[in-house]
Amino acid sequence: MNNKEANQIIDNYKPHKGFYDLTERPKILTKIKYAKVLNTQNILAEAEKNKEYLTKMTPIQYQEAKEISALYQAIVWQYWGYRYNSNI
């Protein structure tokens, strides 16, 4: 990912219902790492929207999304910690 791609992801980020609002970038994260976290959230939100289809048609892909979700959660807790605001 380059700076242009990172800027595009950051500029287009909108919190997803049921996911944490990651609008505020922790100062410790570089722009590119921050964009990767936001992009991961976008991918996971899309997988959640298509959960029924994925579980029936591509269960391996859904299982991979669950594994990525666990890693994503650890990263979010590491960098955002208790300051999180859920967008539920």
Secondary structure, 3 states (H helix, E strand, C coil): CCHHHHHHHHHHCCCCCCCECCCCCCCCCCHHHHHHHHHHHHHHHHHHHCHHHHHHHCHHHHHHHHHHHHHHHHHHHHHHHHHCCECC
